[in-house]
Amino acid sequence: MPSLPTPATVLITAGPTYEPIDAVRFIGNRSSGRLGVELARAAHAVGLDVILALGPNTVAPPVLPDRMRIEPFRSCADLEALLADLWPAQAQVLIMAAAVADYRPKQPAAAGKLRRDAEGLTIQMEATPDLVAACAARRTPGQKVIGFALEPAASLAHAAGEKLKRKELDAIVANPLETMDADEIDGFLMRADGRRDSPGRLSKPMFAAWLIDRVMRM
């Protein structure tokens, strides 16, 4: 039987962050946000209220149904501010599927467009805040935080387990780097209590439905 209260709200983050260099350029990553969007659809389909924090260049659900709202973000700083407003106040579960940049330019973005210079351009980078760890630290009793780990298959289980413990998450989705940009995913779910579940290789919509079912039973 599902353990989440009814009605319950799940907060899902999806897509990349774009860290600005100037008015037109940014440092980003290849995340499409597809799995996060499918998770939002699957959560809505089983009757959960959904807040979908959606990154840039990510396709939103074609129809905005009732019990689902979309909150856009662009940079890590945008998402950090959004999470400060939404978590833990407005949801019982956070699924942090967004691919947040690990680094961003240390200097503020230049106004306008930087021009080509024969001497080149040097950008000093700084680490971004650990958003999922911060959310885990401020959750209240009964709330759940699920993170994601994208690593090469050979080191995936170890890396995901270390991340799970270090960030004090309730569970983590381990996703092989080799399935990036693919239509299918061969991931598994690791829980803080040591249990591990794997549905085998599935399409992203089917994996999303499987994961939401597991989350509801946590």
Buried (B, 14 or more C-beta within 10 A) or exposed (E): EBEBEEEBBBBBBBBBBBBBBBEEBBBBBEBBBBBBBBBBBBBBEEEBBBBBBBBBEBEBBEEEEEEBEBBBBBBBBBBBEBBEEBBBEEBBBBBBBBBBBEBBBEEEBBEEEBEEEEEEEEEEBEEBEBBBBBBBEEBEEEBBBBBBBBBEEEEBBEBBBEBBEEBBBBBBBBBBEEBBEEEEBBBBBBBBEEEEEEBEBBEBBBBBBBBBEBBBEB
